[in-house]
């Protein structure tokens, strides 16, 4: 009888999704993965970049002994706030034309950023499927354009074209004030904020030898004065560099895994999972000269079949 001897209806597969992403890389060069781009290409669905994707595990397949480092954006409030500020400005910029035309928004409109300027120069890897004997077939995208800002700031070049630039999360601005290529979101965020005081609170007016302060100081060892001095001089500066935001000036990535391959383990290395803010991963090989494969196993969830959280 048709339909008999099947799992209960509550076990129906509701969102079939390829959550195991495989990438083929050339040895020796640093390259990048954009999880949203890869998911979109291989699942024929539109995945947004600006979320936190979660990786269950990573595998490396290699034909030589070597190591591969994996890095992500720092998972900090700075990264989140810098992304949200960039997103709001991008939305505001695009909304400026709403009263002038009915152009609307493209069907796959999204705020897409680069991890750093090297990512802008090298681009993002595409996922692969495989035929018999392991021949890789790339799953390409018809279009995946990273977001571009169009500035009204006069660049003084006497040319009527507006200054346009991309944005990246880590590192300083690229270009010059008259011709930006790419702007660092964390650096821009840092430059837009007030910072904390060098010492808080300020004790410039407190005098430990004031008569009323010393009215109960009966010790020849100046106990009260020493306590006051300790309270006014110790732990009144922040426990971090107040002049630096992580990721502001240099490409300070967060290291999440180092995977090694050698003969004894069949040239296969594995690492446990991690969070990938905005779905961006830097793949950085060391001592690897030949092609290798990276397999990213994503956590399963309710966002088109994978687990993700909003920024």
PLY file of the C-alpha trace (Angstrom):
ply
format ascii 1.0
element vertex 311
property float x
property float y
property float z
element edge 310
property int vertex1
property int vertex2
end_header
0.00 0.00 0.00
1.38 3.39 -1.01
2.36 5.54 1.96
2.62 2.65 4.39
5.69 1.84 6.49
6.92 5.45 6.58
8.08 7.75 9.40
5.36 9.69 11.20
4.25 12.93 9.50
5.84 15.02 12.24
9.21 13.77 10.95
8.69 15.23 7.46
11.75 17.02 6.10
10.55 20.62 6.01
13.58 22.48 4.70
16.02 20.34 2.69
19.33 22.20 2.82
22.94 21.52 1.90
24.65 22.51 5.14
27.94 20.76 4.38
29.90 23.21 2.25
32.99 22.04 0.38
35.60 24.40 -1.08
38.63 23.73 -3.27
41.63 26.00 -2.66
45.01 26.56 -4.26
47.94 26.07 -1.91
50.05 28.88 -0.55
47.66 31.84 -0.68
45.24 33.32 1.86
41.64 33.03 0.71
38.15 33.73 2.06
34.79 32.03 2.55
31.51 33.93 2.58
29.02 31.44 4.04
25.94 33.35 2.84
27.26 33.45 -0.71
28.08 29.74 -0.67
24.72 28.75 0.81
22.87 30.86 -1.74
24.79 29.37 -4.64
24.40 25.72 -3.71
20.85 25.79 -2.28
19.25 28.12 -4.86
18.01 30.35 -2.05
18.81 33.87 -0.93
20.77 33.91 2.34
21.64 37.25 3.92
25.22 37.94 4.92
24.62 40.13 7.96
23.90 37.39 10.50
25.92 35.21 12.84
26.37 31.76 11.32
27.44 28.80 13.46
29.87 26.11 12.33
29.70 22.65 13.92
33.06 21.43 12.59
35.62 21.90 9.82
37.61 19.31 7.86
40.75 19.74 5.77
41.75 17.29 3.02
45.30 17.67 1.76
47.90 15.64 -0.12
50.88 16.99 1.80
51.92 17.70 5.36
50.95 21.22 6.39
48.66 23.35 8.50
45.76 25.67 7.74
44.66 28.45 10.10
41.05 29.61 10.16
40.10 33.10 11.29
36.82 34.98 11.75
35.79 38.49 12.65
36.18 39.18 16.40
32.89 38.26 18.08
32.62 41.51 20.06
30.11 44.29 20.64
32.39 46.49 18.54
31.95 44.28 15.47
28.19 44.14 15.96
27.78 47.89 16.50
30.07 48.78 13.59
28.08 46.52 11.27
24.75 47.95 12.43
25.98 51.52 11.99
27.15 50.74 8.45
23.85 49.02 7.68
21.80 52.01 8.89
23.87 54.43 6.81
23.53 52.18 3.76
19.76 52.06 4.19
19.57 55.83 4.70
21.69 56.46 1.59
19.47 54.30 -0.58
16.28 55.84 0.81
17.36 59.27 -0.48
16.10 58.40 -3.98
12.72 57.07 -2.86
11.01 60.47 -3.30
12.67 61.00 -6.67
11.87 57.73 -8.40
10.06 54.44 -8.05
13.20 52.39 -8.62
12.54 50.40 -5.42
15.02 47.74 -4.31
16.46 44.77 -6.21
14.96 41.40 -5.32
18.22 40.29 -3.68
19.20 43.62 -2.12
21.41 43.13 0.94
24.17 44.84 2.90
27.30 42.84 2.05
30.75 43.68 3.39
34.30 42.41 3.00
36.23 40.94 5.94
39.27 43.11 5.22
40.88 44.77 2.22
42.65 41.56 1.17
39.22 39.94 0.92
38.17 42.78 -1.39
41.15 42.08 -3.61
40.89 38.28 -3.71
37.12 37.72 -3.56
35.19 34.81 -2.02
35.45 31.10 -2.74
32.55 29.22 -4.30
31.27 25.86 -3.03
31.71 22.64 -4.94
29.87 19.42 -5.67
31.57 16.34 -7.08
31.25 13.82 -9.86
32.56 10.26 -9.92
36.29 10.08 -9.11
36.05 13.30 -7.14
36.06 15.84 -9.97
34.92 19.17 -8.50
32.05 21.14 -10.04
31.77 24.75 -8.87
28.33 26.06 -7.89
28.45 29.57 -9.30
26.28 32.60 -8.57
24.69 34.72 -11.28
25.45 37.76 -9.14
26.78 38.51 -5.66
27.77 42.17 -5.49
29.26 43.61 -2.32
27.68 46.85 -1.14
28.94 50.11 -2.51
28.53 53.54 -0.91
28.06 56.63 -3.05
29.30 59.75 -1.25
27.99 63.32 -1.62
31.28 64.61 -0.21
33.05 66.65 -2.91
36.34 64.92 -3.75
37.70 68.08 -5.46
38.61 66.30 -8.68
36.42 68.56 -10.87
34.76 65.45 -12.28
30.99 65.22 -11.80
31.06 61.52 -10.89
30.38 60.84 -7.19
33.00 59.13 -5.04
32.08 55.44 -4.58
33.69 52.90 -2.28
33.20 49.49 -0.69
33.35 48.74 3.03
35.31 46.15 5.01
35.15 45.32 8.70
38.81 45.04 9.75
41.63 47.49 9.13
41.95 51.13 8.17
40.50 53.01 5.22
42.00 52.27 1.81
42.67 55.11 -0.61
42.69 58.83 0.13
40.20 61.49 1.13
39.74 62.31 -2.54
39.49 58.73 -3.71
38.47 56.03 -1.24
38.53 52.42 -2.46
37.20 50.80 0.71
36.36 52.14 4.16
36.92 50.25 7.43
33.66 49.92 9.36
35.27 49.49 12.78
37.68 52.38 12.18
34.80 54.60 11.07
32.77 53.53 14.10
35.68 54.36 16.42
36.12 57.78 14.83
32.44 58.59 15.40
32.39 57.92 19.16
33.43 59.67 22.33
35.89 57.65 24.35
36.17 57.04 28.10
38.27 59.21 30.40
41.88 58.30 30.97
41.09 58.17 34.70
37.62 57.82 36.21
36.60 59.48 38.34
38.92 62.47 38.26
40.58 63.10 41.65
42.51 66.25 40.83
40.90 68.21 43.70
41.33 65.65 46.49
44.03 66.56 49.01
44.96 63.79 51.46
46.39 66.29 53.95
43.11 68.19 54.34
42.39 68.77 58.08
38.89 67.26 58.02
40.06 64.26 56.03
42.67 63.61 58.72
40.39 64.25 61.70
40.19 60.52 62.50
43.71 59.64 61.40
45.34 58.74 64.71
48.07 56.61 63.15
51.60 57.81 62.74
51.74 55.54 59.70
49.28 57.81 57.83
46.82 54.94 57.29
43.95 57.11 56.09
46.11 58.99 53.63
47.48 55.76 52.21
43.96 54.36 51.75
42.89 57.55 49.99
45.95 57.46 47.79
45.22 53.86 46.81
41.58 54.65 46.00
42.56 57.64 43.90
45.44 56.08 41.98
44.68 52.36 41.56
42.18 50.87 39.08
40.91 54.24 37.84
42.08 53.60 34.26
40.20 51.19 31.97
41.40 47.57 31.76
41.87 47.94 27.99
43.52 50.35 25.57
41.14 53.29 25.54
42.61 54.56 22.27
42.11 51.33 20.35
39.11 49.44 19.03
39.86 45.82 18.16
40.00 45.67 14.37
40.27 49.44 13.86
43.69 49.95 12.33
44.98 46.51 11.36
43.29 43.32 10.24
43.04 41.78 13.71
41.12 38.58 13.07
40.01 36.05 15.67
41.83 32.73 15.35
39.35 29.86 15.66
41.24 26.78 14.46
44.55 25.37 13.25
44.16 22.14 11.31
47.16 20.01 10.42
47.43 17.13 7.97
50.09 14.44 7.86
50.57 10.90 6.62
49.62 9.27 9.91
46.08 10.69 9.86
45.40 10.00 6.19
45.96 13.63 5.18
42.70 14.60 6.88
42.48 17.14 9.70
39.48 18.22 11.77
38.56 21.05 14.12
35.59 21.78 16.35
33.02 24.47 15.67
32.82 28.22 16.17
30.69 31.28 15.51
31.35 33.14 12.25
30.06 36.73 12.47
28.62 37.77 9.10
29.57 34.30 7.86
33.10 35.40 6.91
36.06 33.02 7.32
39.70 33.58 6.37
41.54 30.44 5.22
45.29 30.88 5.75
47.54 27.92 4.77
51.13 27.44 5.98
53.59 25.12 4.33
50.95 24.07 1.82
51.92 24.25 -1.84
49.31 22.05 -3.50
45.54 22.25 -3.74
43.50 21.34 -0.67
39.85 21.01 0.31
38.02 22.71 3.17
34.67 21.30 4.32
32.52 23.50 6.57
29.71 21.71 8.44
27.09 24.25 9.49
24.72 23.94 12.43
21.20 23.02 11.37
18.44 25.46 12.27
15.39 27.43 11.18
17.02 30.00 8.88
16.50 28.29 5.53
17.76 25.07 7.12
20.76 26.44 9.04
21.17 28.09 12.42
21.82 31.83 12.42
21.31 34.81 14.71
20.64 38.46 13.83
23.36 41.05 14.26
0 1
1 2
2 3
3 4
4 5
5 6
6 7
7 8
8 9
9 10
10 11
11 12
12 13
13 14
14 15
15 16
16 17
17 18
18 19
19 20
20 21
21 22
22 23
23 24
24 25
25 26
26 27
27 28
28 29
29 30
30 31
31 32
32 33
33 34
34 35
35 36
36 37
37 38
38 39
39 40
40 41
41 42
42 43
43 44
44 45
45 46
46 47
47 48
48 49
49 50
50 51
51 52
52 53
53 54
54 55
55 56
56 57
57 58
58 59
59 60
60 61
61 62
62 63
63 64
64 65
65 66
66 67
67 68
68 69
69 70
70 71
71 72
72 73
73 74
74 75
75 76
76 77
77 78
78 79
79 80
80 81
81 82
82 83
83 84
84 85
85 86
86 87
87 88
88 89
89 90
90 91
91 92
92 93
93 94
94 95
95 96
96 97
97 98
98 99
99 100
100 101
101 102
102 103
103 104
104 105
105 106
106 107
107 108
108 109
109 110
110 111
111 112
112 113
113 114
114 115
115 116
116 117
117 118
118 119
119 120
120 121
121 122
122 123
123 124
124 125
125 126
126 127
127 128
128 129
129 130
130 131
131 132
132 133
133 134
134 135
135 136
136 137
137 138
138 139
139 140
140 141
141 142
142 143
143 144
144 145
145 146
146 147
147 148
148 149
149 150
150 151
151 152
152 153
153 154
154 155
155 156
156 157
157 158
158 159
159 160
160 161
161 162
162 163
163 164
164 165
165 166
166 167
167 168
168 169
169 170
170 171
171 172
172 173
173 174
174 175
175 176
176 177
177 178
178 179
179 180
180 181
181 182
182 183
183 184
184 185
185 186
186 187
187 188
188 189
189 190
190 191
191 192
192 193
193 194
194 195
195 196
196 197
197 198
198 199
199 200
200 201
201 202
202 203
203 204
204 205
205 206
206 207
207 208
208 209
209 210
210 211
211 212
212 213
213 214
214 215
215 216
216 217
217 218
218 219
219 220
220 221
221 222
222 223
223 224
224 225
225 226
226 227
227 228
228 229
229 230
230 231
231 232
232 233
233 234
234 235
235 236
236 237
237 238
238 239
239 240
240 241
241 242
242 243
243 244
244 245
245 246
246 247
247 248
248 249
249 250
250 251
251 252
252 253
253 254
254 255
255 256
256 257
257 258
258 259
259 260
260 261
261 262
262 263
263 264
264 265
265 266
266 267
267 268
268 269
269 270
270 271
271 272
272 273
273 274
274 275
275 276
276 277
277 278
278 279
279 280
280 281
281 282
282 283
283 284
284 285
285 286
286 287
287 288
288 289
289 290
290 291
291 292
292 293
293 294
294 295
295 296
296 297
297 298
298 299
299 300
300 301
301 302
302 303
303 304
304 305
305 306
306 307
307 308
308 309
309 310
